[in-house]
Amino acid sequence: MDRGAFPDACLSYSRKKGRISNTRPRQRPSLVVNKPEVIPTTNSRKTCNRGWPVETHMVYPDGQRMISKCVQPEPLQIILNEAITIMLGLFLLKNSFVDGTEQLRMCNLGFSTACTTLSSQQVLYRADRDNEYRKHLINYIFGRVCHMRSQVKVVAQAVVPSRYELLSISVEERKKLVNDLLDSLVYIFPLSKPTDTLTWRSNEPYRHPAVIDVLQKAFFKGKKAIGRRYDANFGSISSIDTSKEIPKPMLALAGVAIFAALKEWTSGNQEDEDFSAADMQEEYDKHIALIDTQILKPDRSGKEKYHNLMAYLYRQANGRPSASAKPSKLPQIDFDGME
């Protein structure tokens, strides 16, 4: 059982019984309560930092499972911020939905890298020898990764109703539209008629305005946005154009967030649902498979089309919000007709 679920110390009380005579006493016997005895535990806030350099000191949680970053000494706050930034970069550039074991490994890697980058060898030294200390730090970083994913869904929840015009149709029509959109990733394609999935434009994967909005608002809005902080890491696979591309894991995560937001409307009315990695892994894998097999191609023969798409999404997300969706008269053409 997690020790963090218990208070810092257990309290023990003892009682002395007053002697009661055979005759009725004039006053009630006094009740003497001994001073509570504090029994140190491994989570005691007063003892956990004992013997360690002050630069490594942590404010341990009081009856909580996770530490609070805002109450930590400044050196530890700086390390946590750096580790979180590194971790978010790894997830958005490499894989946004790794399993729990791999996510934990990456969190440890991010923490160690942050300590090395900031020359905080004493913190790293203590973490390598104090398991409780490391556990609290890694659990916090792990939780921020989960929080990041959930925040992308929050963005999608705000975007989905208007971009898919869900509120402009009846409940029954909405129910049908949402279920049709969720079938075979149709929701990533623009529709010539916004509420008719039969008008999906198969030569324009991931160009639905909702995809662009989620990318822009979740990853590029604001000077401190993670997409802007890692802009120097965005590259190009094209042999003829060096324009930067949206990373594949970032695009797949945006797609999963839209899927999760749409899924809440399958009954015709919105019903809030949890956004867990375990539930969304299958949809994430579908996006990666679509990109790898039908756009990039296993032999990489589609790398220029892949580049054109990802560079377009980068320009749209990194600039101003995408323009409002408008019906288009473009004919439905084959998927291979992509630019």
VOVEXKOL-722257 format. One line per 5 residues: their letters; for each residue x, y, z of C-alpha. Coordinates in steps of 0.2 Angstrom, whole numbers, plus 5000, padded with zeros to 4 digits. Example, Ala and Ser with C-alpha at 12.3 -4.5 7.8 and 13.67 -1.06 7.14 Angstrom:
# residues 2
AS) 5062:4978:5039 ~ 5068:4995:5036
END
This chain:
# residues 339
MDRGA) 5000:5000:5000 ~ 5007:5017:4996 ~ 5014:5025:5011 ~ 5010:5042:5004 ~ 4991:5038:5007
FPDAC) 4994:5040:5026 ~ 4998:5055:5037 ~ 5016:5059:5041 ~ 5015:5052:5058 ~ 5004:5040:5069
LSYSR) 4997:5047:5085 ~ 4996:5036:5100 ~ 4986:5041:5115 ~ 4985:5033:5133 ~ 4972:5036:5147
KKGRI) 4974:5035:5166 ~ 4959:5030:5176 ~ 4954:5040:5191 ~ 4951:5031:5207 ~ 4933:5030:5212
SNTRP) 4929:5028:5230 ~ 4914:5019:5237 ~ 4905:5036:5240 ~ 4900:5048:5227 ~ 4914:5060:5224
RQRPS) 4911:5079:5224 ~ 4920:5081:5207 ~ 4922:5069:5192 ~ 4939:5061:5192 ~ 4951:5070:5180
LVVNK) 4956:5062:5164 ~ 4974:5064:5160 ~ 4979:5063:5142 ~ 4998:5060:5138 ~ 5006:5071:5125
PEVIP) 5004:5062:5108 ~ 5019:5052:5104 ~ 5026:5055:5086 ~ 5031:5039:5078 ~ 5043:5044:5063
TTNSR) 5039:5035:5047 ~ 5048:5035:5030 ~ 5037:5050:5024 ~ 5040:5061:5040 ~ 5043:5079:5033
KTCNR) 5055:5082:5047 ~ 5066:5067:5045 ~ 5066:5063:5026 ~ 5078:5076:5022 ~ 5090:5073:5036
GWPVE) 5108:5069:5031 ~ 5105:5076:5013 ~ 5112:5092:5006 ~ 5100:5107:5007 ~ 5100:5108:4988
THMVY) 5091:5092:4987 ~ 5078:5095:5000 ~ 5060:5091:4996 ~ 5044:5096:5004 ~ 5035:5079:5006
PDGQR) 5017:5077:5004 ~ 5006:5078:5019 ~ 4993:5064:5017 ~ 4994:5066:4998 ~ 5000:5054:4985
MISKC) 5009:5067:4974 ~ 5021:5081:4979 ~ 5016:5099:4975 ~ 5028:5108:4964 ~ 5024:5125:4969
VQPEP) 5029:5122:4987 ~ 5046:5114:4983 ~ 5062:5124:4985 ~ 5067:5133:4970 ~ 5081:5121:4964
LQIIL) 5069:5107:4964 ~ 5056:5117:4955 ~ 5069:5121:4941 ~ 5073:5103:4939 ~ 5055:5097:4938
NEAIT) 5051:5111:4925 ~ 5066:5105:4914 ~ 5062:5087:4916 ~ 5044:5090:4911 ~ 5049:5100:4896
IMLGL) 5061:5086:4891 ~ 5047:5073:4893 ~ 5034:5082:4884 ~ 5046:5084:4869 ~ 5050:5066:4869
FLLKN) 5032:5061:4869 ~ 5027:5073:4855 ~ 5042:5070:4844 ~ 5044:5051:4847 ~ 5028:5042:4854
SFVDG) 5013:5050:4862 ~ 5005:5034:4869 ~ 5019:5022:4875 ~ 5014:5009:4888 ~ 5016:5013:4906
TEQLR) 5032:5004:4908 ~ 5040:5013:4894 ~ 5033:5030:4900 ~ 5040:5027:4917 ~ 5057:5023:4909
MCNLG) 5056:5039:4898 ~ 5052:5049:4914 ~ 5067:5043:4923 ~ 5077:5047:4907 ~ 5070:5065:4907
FSTAC) 5074:5067:4925 ~ 5092:5061:4924 ~ 5094:5072:4908 ~ 5087:5087:4917 ~ 5099:5085:4932
TTLSS) 5114:5083:4920 ~ 5109:5098:4910 ~ 5107:5109:4925 ~ 5122:5102:4934 ~ 5112:5096:4948
QQVLY) 5123:5081:4952 ~ 5118:5081:4971 ~ 5100:5079:4967 ~ 5104:5065:4955 ~ 5115:5057:4967
RADRD) 5102:5057:4981 ~ 5088:5051:4969 ~ 5100:5036:4964 ~ 5101:5031:4983 ~ 5084:5037:4990
NEYRK) 5070:5027:4983 ~ 5056:5037:4991 ~ 5063:5053:4985 ~ 5065:5047:4967 ~ 5047:5039:4967
HLINY) 5040:5056:4972 ~ 5049:5065:4958 ~ 5046:5053:4944 ~ 5027:5051:4949 ~ 5025:5070:4947
IFGRV) 5033:5070:4930 ~ 5023:5055:4925 ~ 5007:5064:4930 ~ 5011:5079:4920 ~ 5013:5069:4904
CHMRS) 4995:5062:4907 ~ 4989:5079:4911 ~ 4996:5086:4894 ~ 4987:5073:4885 ~ 4971:5077:4894
QVKVV) 4973:5095:4890 ~ 4973:5091:4872 ~ 4957:5083:4874 ~ 4950:5098:4883 ~ 4955:5109:4867
AQAVV) 4946:5096:4856 ~ 4930:5097:4866 ~ 4929:5115:4863 ~ 4933:5114:4845 ~ 4922:5099:4840
PSRYE) 4904:5105:4841 ~ 4907:5120:4830 ~ 4919:5113:4817 ~ 4908:5098:4814 ~ 4892:5108:4816
LLSIS) 4884:5097:4829 ~ 4873:5110:4836 ~ 4865:5114:4819 ~ 4856:5098:4817 ~ 4843:5088:4828
VEERK) 4849:5075:4841 ~ 4845:5060:4830 ~ 4854:5068:4815 ~ 4869:5072:4827 ~ 4869:5054:4833
KLVND) 4871:5048:4815 ~ 4883:5060:4810 ~ 4895:5057:4825 ~ 4894:5038:4822 ~ 4898:5040:4804
LLDSL) 4912:5052:4807 ~ 4920:5039:4819 ~ 4920:5026:4806 ~ 4936:5023:4798 ~ 4944:5040:4804
VYIFP) 4932:5049:4793 ~ 4933:5064:4805 ~ 4950:5069:4799 ~ 4944:5073:4781 ~ 4936:5089:4776
LSKPT) 4917:5087:4770 ~ 4911:5096:4755 ~ 4894:5096:4765 ~ 4899:5098:4783 ~ 4885:5086:4790
DTLTW) 4886:5073:4776 ~ 4900:5061:4778 ~ 4897:5054:4760 ~ 4905:5070:4754 ~ 4922:5067:4763
RSNEP) 4937:5072:4752 ~ 4948:5057:4753 ~ 4963:5066:4745 ~ 4964:5078:4760 ~ 4968:5068:4775
YRHPA) 4970:5078:4791 ~ 4965:5094:4783 ~ 4949:5095:4792 ~ 4948:5112:4801 ~ 4946:5104:4817
VIDVL) 4963:5095:4816 ~ 4971:5112:4812 ~ 4962:5120:4826 ~ 4968:5107:4839 ~ 4986:5108:4833
QKAFF) 4986:5126:4834 ~ 4978:5129:4851 ~ 4985:5114:4860 ~ 5003:5115:4854 ~ 5007:5132:4847
KGKKA) 4996:5145:4856 ~ 5006:5156:4867 ~ 5025:5160:4868 ~ 5028:5145:4880 ~ 5018:5133:4870
IGRRY) 5027:5116:4869 ~ 5027:5117:4850 ~ 5036:5133:4850 ~ 5049:5127:4863 ~ 5053:5113:4852
DANFG) 5052:5122:4836 ~ 5071:5119:4832 ~ 5068:5100:4833 ~ 5055:5100:4819 ~ 5063:5094:4803
SISSI) 5059:5089:4785 ~ 5060:5072:4776 ~ 5059:5080:4759 ~ 5073:5079:4747 ~ 5068:5095:4738
DTSKE) 5061:5106:4752 ~ 5067:5110:4770 ~ 5050:5117:4776 ~ 5047:5111:4794 ~ 5034:5097:4797
IPKPM) 5022:5093:4811 ~ 5029:5078:4820 ~ 5019:5062:4817 ~ 5016:5058:4835 ~ 5009:5076:4838
LALAG) 4997:5074:4824 ~ 4991:5057:4829 ~ 4988:5064:4847 ~ 4977:5078:4840 ~ 4968:5065:4830
VAIFA) 4965:5054:4846 ~ 4959:5070:4855 ~ 4946:5074:4842 ~ 4940:5056:4842 ~ 4938:5056:4861
ALKEW) 4928:5072:4860 ~ 4917:5066:4846 ~ 4914:5050:4855 ~ 4906:5059:4869 ~ 4892:5064:4857
TSGNQ) 4888:5046:4851 ~ 4871:5047:4860 ~ 4867:5063:4852 ~ 4870:5073:4868 ~ 4887:5076:4876
EDEDF) 4892:5064:4890 ~ 4909:5067:4898 ~ 4921:5052:4897 ~ 4938:5048:4904 ~ 4953:5050:4893
SAADM) 4965:5036:4897 ~ 4980:5030:4887 ~ 4974:5012:4888 ~ 4957:5017:4880 ~ 4965:5028:4867
QEEYD) 4979:5017:4862 ~ 4970:5008:4848 ~ 4964:5024:4840 ~ 4982:5031:4841 ~ 4989:5016:4832
KHIAL) 4976:5018:4818 ~ 4983:5035:4815 ~ 5001:5030:4815 ~ 4996:5015:4803 ~ 4987:5027:4791
IDTQI) 5001:5039:4790 ~ 5014:5025:4788 ~ 5006:5014:4776 ~ 4994:5025:4766 ~ 5003:5042:4765
LKPDR) 5022:5039:4768 ~ 5021:5021:4762 ~ 5032:5006:4768 ~ 5045:5009:4755 ~ 5044:5028:4758
SGKEK) 5039:5032:4741 ~ 5026:5044:4747 ~ 5038:5055:4757 ~ 5035:5070:4747 ~ 5016:5069:4749
YHNLM) 5019:5066:4767 ~ 5030:5081:4768 ~ 5018:5092:4759 ~ 5004:5087:4771 ~ 5015:5089:4787
AYLYR) 5023:5106:4781 ~ 5005:5113:4777 ~ 4999:5108:4794 ~ 5014:5116:4802 ~ 5012:5132:4793
QANGR) 4993:5132:4798 ~ 4996:5128:4816 ~ 5011:5139:4819 ~ 5002:5154:4811 ~ 4985:5161:4814
PSASA) 4970:5150:4818 ~ 4963:5141:4802 ~ 4949:5150:4793 ~ 4931:5144:4795 ~ 4926:5129:4786
KPSKL) 4916:5132:4770 ~ 4908:5120:4758 ~ 4919:5115:4743 ~ 4914:5110:4726 ~ 4930:5100:4723
PQIDF) 4927:5083:4716 ~ 4930:5068:4726 ~ 4946:5060:4719 ~ 4957:5046:4723 ~ 4968:5046:4738
DGME) 4983:5045:4727 ~ 4978:5062:4720 ~ 4986:5070:4735 ~ 4998:5084:4731
END
